[in-house]
Amino acid sequence: MYPALLLAAVLSVTGCAGQSVVQSSVSAERPSDDLSVLAGEWEYEDGAVVTLQLDEQGNGTYPYKDGRFETILLDGQTWMGRWSQKENDREGGFTVKLSRDHTEGEGTWWYVRIGTDRAPAQKGGTFHLSKKLSRATLSATTSAP
């Protein structure tokens, strides 16, 4: 029941296709899990593959339309946040269900604004994320021949 209260603190339902919109504030009752597990390069697959570069707080950029990615909450395997694209003046939210080891996940994204339209009827979609492992990580986990 506690996770439901936490999720209620960060989500509100809009009248637009029943999509959830990530709010700008997170409940101070309980901090998010360690966001540093999100740091690094991720491959975002939604038809095409785009590389996300995230910092120790799970925030970062991607090259498509001068995109920005912001983490709002990481609670166990649930990752929620916001995205924006400066070049085409759009923004929205996302939620991802991560694997137990936080190296891949299935997500859903949606719009909260397209230009001046703050209640866009245009739907979002689904995506797959996979974390690109560094050579140092690979060599540390590979056994000697």
C-alpha positions as a Markdown table, in Angstrom:
| # | Residue | x | y | z |
|---|---|---|---|---|
| 1 | Met | 0.0 | 0.0 | 0.0 |
| 2 | Tyr | 2.9 | 2.4 | 0.7 |
| 3 | Pro | 4.1 | 2.4 | -3.0 |
| 4 | Ala | 0.5 | 3.3 | -4.0 |
| 5 | Leu | 0.7 | 6.4 | -1.8 |
| 6 | Leu | 4.1 | 7.3 | -3.2 |
| 7 | Leu | 2.9 | 6.9 | -6.8 |
| 8 | Ala | -0.2 | 9.0 | -6.0 |
| 9 | Ala | 2.1 | 11.8 | -4.9 |
| 10 | Val | 3.8 | 12.0 | -8.3 |
| 11 | Leu | 1.0 | 11.1 | -10.7 |
| 12 | Ser | -2.2 | 12.9 | -11.6 |
| 13 | Val | -4.7 | 11.7 | -14.2 |
| 14 | Thr | -5.6 | 14.0 | -17.0 |
| 15 | Gly | -8.8 | 13.9 | -19.1 |
| 16 | Cys | -6.8 | 13.3 | -22.2 |
| 17 | Ala | -7.0 | 9.6 | -23.0 |
| 18 | Gly | -6.5 | 8.7 | -19.3 |
| 19 | Gln | -2.7 | 9.3 | -19.5 |
| 20 | Ser | -0.8 | 9.9 | -16.4 |
| 21 | Val | 1.3 | 13.1 | -16.2 |
| 22 | Val | 4.4 | 13.3 | -14.0 |
| 23 | Gln | 4.1 | 16.2 | -11.6 |
| 24 | Ser | 7.1 | 18.4 | -10.9 |
| 25 | Ser | 7.3 | 17.6 | -7.2 |
| 26 | Val | 8.0 | 14.2 | -5.5 |
| 27 | Ser | 6.8 | 13.3 | -2.1 |
| 28 | Ala | 9.4 | 14.1 | 0.5 |
| 29 | Glu | 8.2 | 11.1 | 2.7 |
| 30 | Arg | 10.7 | 8.7 | 1.1 |
| 31 | Pro | 13.7 | 9.4 | -1.1 |
| 32 | Ser | 14.1 | 7.7 | -4.5 |
| 33 | Asp | 16.3 | 4.7 | -4.9 |
| 34 | Asp | 20.0 | 5.3 | -5.8 |
| 35 | Leu | 19.7 | 7.1 | -9.2 |
| 36 | Ser | 23.4 | 6.4 | -10.0 |
| 37 | Val | 22.3 | 3.0 | -11.5 |
| 38 | Leu | 20.8 | 5.1 | -14.3 |
| 39 | Ala | 24.1 | 6.8 | -15.2 |
| 40 | Gly | 25.7 | 6.1 | -18.6 |
| 41 | Glu | 24.6 | 5.4 | -22.1 |
| 42 | Trp | 21.3 | 3.8 | -22.9 |
| 43 | Glu | 19.9 | 2.7 | -26.2 |
| 44 | Tyr | 16.3 | 3.8 | -26.6 |
| 45 | Glu | 14.3 | 1.8 | -29.2 |
| 46 | Asp | 11.1 | 3.1 | -30.6 |
| 47 | Gly | 11.2 | 2.2 | -34.3 |
| 48 | Ala | 14.7 | 3.7 | -34.6 |
| 49 | Val | 17.5 | 3.5 | -32.0 |
| 50 | Val | 18.6 | 6.7 | -30.2 |
| 51 | Thr | 21.4 | 7.0 | -27.6 |
| 52 | Leu | 20.5 | 8.6 | -24.2 |
| 53 | Gln | 23.5 | 9.9 | -22.2 |
| 54 | Leu | 22.5 | 10.1 | -18.5 |
| 55 | Asp | 24.3 | 11.5 | -15.5 |
| 56 | Glu | 24.4 | 10.3 | -11.8 |
| 57 | Gln | 20.9 | 11.8 | -11.2 |
| 58 | Gly | 19.3 | 10.0 | -14.3 |
| 59 | Asn | 19.2 | 13.3 | -16.2 |
| 60 | Gly | 20.7 | 13.9 | -19.6 |
| 61 | Thr | 20.3 | 14.4 | -23.4 |
| 62 | Tyr | 19.7 | 12.7 | -26.6 |
| 63 | Pro | 20.4 | 13.9 | -30.1 |
| 64 | Tyr | 16.9 | 13.7 | -31.7 |
| 65 | Lys | 15.3 | 17.1 | -31.8 |
| 66 | Asp | 17.7 | 18.4 | -29.1 |
| 67 | Gly | 16.1 | 16.1 | -26.5 |
| 68 | Arg | 16.4 | 16.3 | -22.8 |
| 69 | Phe | 15.6 | 13.5 | -20.3 |
| 70 | Glu | 14.8 | 14.1 | -16.6 |
| 71 | Thr | 14.3 | 11.5 | -13.9 |
| 72 | Ile | 11.6 | 12.3 | -11.3 |
| 73 | Leu | 11.5 | 9.0 | -9.4 |
| 74 | Leu | 13.2 | 5.6 | -9.2 |
| 75 | Asp | 11.4 | 3.3 | -6.9 |
| 76 | Gly | 12.7 | -0.3 | -7.1 |
| 77 | Gln | 12.1 | -1.2 | -10.8 |
| 78 | Thr | 9.8 | 1.7 | -11.6 |
| 79 | Trp | 11.4 | 4.7 | -13.3 |
| 80 | Met | 9.4 | 7.8 | -14.0 |
| 81 | Gly | 10.3 | 11.2 | -15.5 |
| 82 | Arg | 9.9 | 13.9 | -18.1 |
| 83 | Trp | 11.3 | 14.5 | -21.6 |
| 84 | Ser | 11.4 | 17.5 | -23.8 |
| 85 | Gln | 12.5 | 18.4 | -27.3 |
| 86 | Lys | 13.5 | 21.9 | -27.9 |
| 87 | Glu | 13.7 | 21.7 | -31.7 |
| 88 | Asn | 10.1 | 20.7 | -32.2 |
| 89 | Asp | 8.7 | 22.4 | -29.0 |
| 90 | Arg | 7.3 | 19.2 | -27.3 |
| 91 | Glu | 7.4 | 17.7 | -23.9 |
| 92 | Gly | 5.9 | 14.8 | -22.0 |
| 93 | Gly | 6.3 | 12.1 | -19.5 |
| 94 | Phe | 7.5 | 8.5 | -19.3 |
| 95 | Thr | 7.4 | 5.5 | -17.1 |
| 96 | Val | 9.7 | 2.4 | -17.4 |
| 97 | Lys | 9.5 | -1.0 | -15.8 |
| 98 | Leu | 13.2 | -1.9 | -15.3 |
| 99 | Ser | 14.7 | -5.4 | -15.1 |
| 100 | Arg | 15.9 | -6.5 | -11.6 |
| 101 | Asp | 19.5 | -5.5 | -12.5 |
| 102 | His | 18.4 | -2.1 | -13.9 |
| 103 | Thr | 20.1 | -2.8 | -17.3 |
| 104 | Glu | 16.9 | -2.8 | -19.5 |
| 105 | Gly | 13.3 | -2.0 | -19.4 |
| 106 | Glu | 10.0 | -1.6 | -21.2 |
| 107 | Gly | 8.5 | 1.9 | -21.2 |
| 108 | Thr | 5.6 | 4.1 | -22.1 |
| 109 | Trp | 5.8 | 7.8 | -23.1 |
| 110 | Trp | 3.2 | 10.5 | -23.7 |
| 111 | Tyr | 2.8 | 14.1 | -24.5 |
| 112 | Val | 1.9 | 16.9 | -22.0 |
| 113 | Arg | 2.5 | 19.7 | -24.5 |
| 114 | Ile | 3.0 | 20.2 | -28.2 |
| 115 | Gly | 3.8 | 23.9 | -28.9 |
| 116 | Thr | 1.1 | 25.9 | -27.1 |
| 117 | Asp | -1.3 | 23.0 | -26.9 |
| 118 | Arg | -1.3 | 21.8 | -23.2 |
| 119 | Ala | -3.9 | 19.1 | -23.8 |
| 120 | Pro | -2.7 | 17.4 | -27.0 |
| 121 | Ala | -4.9 | 14.6 | -28.3 |
| 122 | Gln | -1.9 | 13.0 | -30.0 |
| 123 | Lys | -0.9 | 9.7 | -28.3 |
| 124 | Gly | 2.6 | 8.6 | -27.3 |
| 125 | Gly | 3.9 | 5.1 | -27.5 |
| 126 | Thr | 6.0 | 2.4 | -26.1 |
| 127 | Phe | 9.8 | 1.8 | -26.1 |
| 128 | His | 12.5 | -0.5 | -25.0 |
| 129 | Leu | 15.7 | 0.6 | -23.2 |
| 130 | Ser | 18.9 | -1.2 | -22.8 |
| 131 | Lys | 22.0 | 0.1 | -20.9 |
| 132 | Lys | 25.2 | 0.0 | -22.9 |
| 133 | Leu | 27.8 | -1.6 | -20.6 |
| 134 | Ser | 31.3 | 0.0 | -20.5 |
| 135 | Arg | 34.4 | -2.0 | -21.4 |
| 136 | Ala | 35.5 | -1.7 | -17.7 |
| 137 | Thr | 32.2 | -3.2 | -16.5 |
| 138 | Leu | 32.5 | -6.0 | -19.1 |
| 139 | Ser | 36.1 | -6.9 | -18.2 |
| 140 | Ala | 35.3 | -6.8 | -14.4 |
| 141 | Thr | 32.5 | -9.4 | -15.0 |
| 142 | Thr | 34.3 | -11.6 | -17.5 |
| 143 | Ser | 36.3 | -14.5 | -16.0 |
| 144 | Ala | 39.9 | -15.3 | -17.2 |
| 145 | Pro | 40.3 | -18.0 | -19.9 |
